[in-house]
Amino acid sequence: QVQLVESGGGLVQPGGSLRLSCAVSTRFVSRYAWGWYRQAPGKQRELVAGITSGGVTNYADSVKGRFTISRDNVKNTVYLQMNSLKAEDTAVYYCNGYPTSIFGWGQGTQVTVSS
């Protein structure tokens, strides 16, 4: 059973940056496509970025040009670099399979963008 542990969230001012990490309990990270999702208070969980097993990336329009998803197959970790953060990026961020969440959800990591 694959377990996912997200980290790297925190409080950041508008315009700031954060890098999220997702530690995956499988050495077959390269075989799967991975996505980052987020859920803001009172809203449904949404997909914000995905990376295929071949390294092709896709982004929601709301984060395109600001977020970058990447993967380290040696460290079994998936990353989300977030730049130029906005208040509307505030949410709990999760990683999972892409484009569908085929694994159980981790605890997520809270990102709060506020001055």
Contacts in CASP RR format, 6 or more apart in sequence:
PFRMAT RR
TARGET T0000
AUTHOR 0000-0000-0000
METHOD contacts of the structure
MODEL  1
QVQLVESGGGLVQPGGSLRLSCAVSTRFVSRYAWGWYRQAPGKQRELVAG
ITSGGVTNYADSVKGRFTISRDNVKNTVYLQMNSLKAEDTAVYYCNGYPT
SIFGWGQGTQVTVSS
2 24 0 8 1.000
2 25 0 8 1.000
2 26 0 8 1.000
2 103 0 8 1.000
2 104 0 8 1.000
3 24 0 8 1.000
3 25 0 8 1.000
3 106 0 8 1.000
4 22 0 8 1.000
4 23 0 8 1.000
4 24 0 8 1.000
4 25 0 8 1.000
4 94 0 8 1.000
4 95 0 8 1.000
4 96 0 8 1.000
4 103 0 8 1.000
4 104 0 8 1.000
4 105 0 8 1.000
4 106 0 8 1.000
5 22 0 8 1.000
5 23 0 8 1.000
5 25 0 8 1.000
5 106 0 8 1.000
5 107 0 8 1.000
6 20 0 8 1.000
6 21 0 8 1.000
6 22 0 8 1.000
6 93 0 8 1.000
6 94 0 8 1.000
6 95 0 8 1.000
6 106 0 8 1.000
6 107 0 8 1.000
6 108 0 8 1.000
6 109 0 8 1.000
7 20 0 8 1.000
7 21 0 8 1.000
7 22 0 8 1.000
7 23 0 8 1.000
7 109 0 8 1.000
8 18 0 8 1.000
8 19 0 8 1.000
8 20 0 8 1.000
8 21 0 8 1.000
8 109 0 8 1.000
9 18 0 8 1.000
9 20 0 8 1.000
9 93 0 8 1.000
9 109 0 8 1.000
9 110 0 8 1.000
9 111 0 8 1.000
10 18 0 8 1.000
10 109 0 8 1.000
10 110 0 8 1.000
10 111 0 8 1.000
10 112 0 8 1.000
11 112 0 8 1.000
11 114 0 8 1.000
12 18 0 8 1.000
12 85 0 8 1.000
12 111 0 8 1.000
12 112 0 8 1.000
12 113 0 8 1.000
13 113 0 8 1.000
13 114 0 8 1.000
13 115 0 8 1.000
14 85 0 8 1.000
14 86 0 8 1.000
14 87 0 8 1.000
14 113 0 8 1.000
14 114 0 8 1.000
14 115 0 8 1.000
15 83 0 8 1.000
15 84 0 8 1.000
15 85 0 8 1.000
15 86 0 8 1.000
15 113 0 8 1.000
16 83 0 8 1.000
16 84 0 8 1.000
16 85 0 8 1.000
16 113 0 8 1.000
17 81 0 8 1.000
17 82 0 8 1.000
17 83 0 8 1.000
17 84 0 8 1.000
17 85 0 8 1.000
18 82 0 8 1.000
18 85 0 8 1.000
18 111 0 8 1.000
19 79 0 8 1.000
19 80 0 8 1.000
19 81 0 8 1.000
19 82 0 8 1.000
20 36 0 8 1.000
20 79 0 8 1.000
20 80 0 8 1.000
20 82 0 8 1.000
20 93 0 8 1.000
20 95 0 8 1.000
20 109 0 8 1.000
20 111 0 8 1.000
21 77 0 8 1.000
21 78 0 8 1.000
21 79 0 8 1.000
22 34 0 8 1.000
22 36 0 8 1.000
22 77 0 8 1.000
22 78 0 8 1.000
22 79 0 8 1.000
22 80 0 8 1.000
22 95 0 8 1.000
23 76 0 8 1.000
23 77 0 8 1.000
24 34 0 8 1.000
24 76 0 8 1.000
24 77 0 8 1.000
24 78 0 8 1.000
24 95 0 8 1.000
25 76 0 8 1.000
26 76 0 8 1.000
27 76 0 8 1.000
29 71 0 8 1.000
29 72 0 8 1.000
29 73 0 8 1.000
29 76 0 8 1.000
29 77 0 8 1.000
29 78 0 8 1.000
30 53 0 8 1.000
30 71 0 8 1.000
30 73 0 8 1.000
31 53 0 8 1.000
32 53 0 8 1.000
32 97 0 8 1.000
32 98 0 8 1.000
33 50 0 8 1.000
33 51 0 8 1.000
33 52 0 8 1.000
33 53 0 8 1.000
33 97 0 8 1.000
33 98 0 8 1.000
33 99 0 8 1.000
34 50 0 8 1.000
34 51 0 8 1.000
34 69 0 8 1.000
34 71 0 8 1.000
34 78 0 8 1.000
34 95 0 8 1.000
34 96 0 8 1.000
34 97 0 8 1.000
34 98 0 8 1.000
35 47 0 8 1.000
35 49 0 8 1.000
35 50 0 8 1.000
35 51 0 8 1.000
35 69 0 8 1.000
35 78 0 8 1.000
35 95 0 8 1.000
35 96 0 8 1.000
35 97 0 8 1.000
35 98 0 8 1.000
35 99 0 8 1.000
36 47 0 8 1.000
36 48 0 8 1.000
36 49 0 8 1.000
36 50 0 8 1.000
36 67 0 8 1.000
36 69 0 8 1.000
36 78 0 8 1.000
36 80 0 8 1.000
36 93 0 8 1.000
36 94 0 8 1.000
36 95 0 8 1.000
37 45 0 8 1.000
37 46 0 8 1.000
37 47 0 8 1.000
37 48 0 8 1.000
37 93 0 8 1.000
37 94 0 8 1.000
37 95 0 8 1.000
37 96 0 8 1.000
37 101 0 8 1.000
38 45 0 8 1.000
38 46 0 8 1.000
38 48 0 8 1.000
38 89 0 8 1.000
38 91 0 8 1.000
38 92 0 8 1.000
38 93 0 8 1.000
38 94 0 8 1.000
38 111 0 8 1.000
39 45 0 8 1.000
39 46 0 8 1.000
39 91 0 8 1.000
39 92 0 8 1.000
39 94 0 8 1.000
40 88 0 8 1.000
40 90 0 8 1.000
40 91 0 8 1.000
41 91 0 8 1.000
43 91 0 8 1.000
45 94 0 8 1.000
46 60 0 8 1.000
47 60 0 8 1.000
47 98 0 8 1.000
47 99 0 8 1.000
48 59 0 8 1.000
48 60 0 8 1.000
48 62 0 8 1.000
48 63 0 8 1.000
48 67 0 8 1.000
48 80 0 8 1.000
48 93 0 8 1.000
49 57 0 8 1.000
49 58 0 8 1.000
49 59 0 8 1.000
49 60 0 8 1.000
49 63 0 8 1.000
49 67 0 8 1.000
49 68 0 8 1.000
49 69 0 8 1.000
49 80 0 8 1.000
50 57 0 8 1.000
50 58 0 8 1.000
50 59 0 8 1.000
50 69 0 8 1.000
50 98 0 8 1.000
50 99 0 8 1.000
51 57 0 8 1.000
51 58 0 8 1.000
51 69 0 8 1.000
51 70 0 8 1.000
51 71 0 8 1.000
51 78 0 8 1.000
51 98 0 8 1.000
52 98 0 8 1.000
55 71 0 8 1.000
57 68 0 8 1.000
57 69 0 8 1.000
59 65 0 8 1.000
59 67 0 8 1.000
59 69 0 8 1.000
62 88 0 8 1.000
63 82 0 8 1.000
63 89 0 8 1.000
66 82 0 8 1.000
66 83 0 8 1.000
66 84 0 8 1.000
66 85 0 8 1.000
67 80 0 8 1.000
67 81 0 8 1.000
67 82 0 8 1.000
67 83 0 8 1.000
68 80 0 8 1.000
68 81 0 8 1.000
68 83 0 8 1.000
69 78 0 8 1.000
69 79 0 8 1.000
69 80 0 8 1.000
69 81 0 8 1.000
70 78 0 8 1.000
70 79 0 8 1.000
70 81 0 8 1.000
71 77 0 8 1.000
71 78 0 8 1.000
71 79 0 8 1.000
72 78 0 8 1.000
72 79 0 8 1.000
78 95 0 8 1.000
80 93 0 8 1.000
80 95 0 8 1.000
82 89 0 8 1.000
82 111 0 8 1.000
85 111 0 8 1.000
85 113 0 8 1.000
86 113 0 8 1.000
87 113 0 8 1.000
87 114 0 8 1.000
88 113 0 8 1.000
89 111 0 8 1.000
89 113 0 8 1.000
90 111 0 8 1.000
90 112 0 8 1.000
90 113 0 8 1.000
90 114 0 8 1.000
91 110 0 8 1.000
91 111 0 8 1.000
92 108 0 8 1.000
92 109 0 8 1.000
92 110 0 8 1.000
92 111 0 8 1.000
93 108 0 8 1.000
93 109 0 8 1.000
93 110 0 8 1.000
93 111 0 8 1.000
94 105 0 8 1.000
94 106 0 8 1.000
94 108 0 8 1.000
94 109 0 8 1.000
95 106 0 8 1.000
96 102 0 8 1.000
96 103 0 8 1.000
96 104 0 8 1.000
96 105 0 8 1.000
97 103 0 8 1.000
END
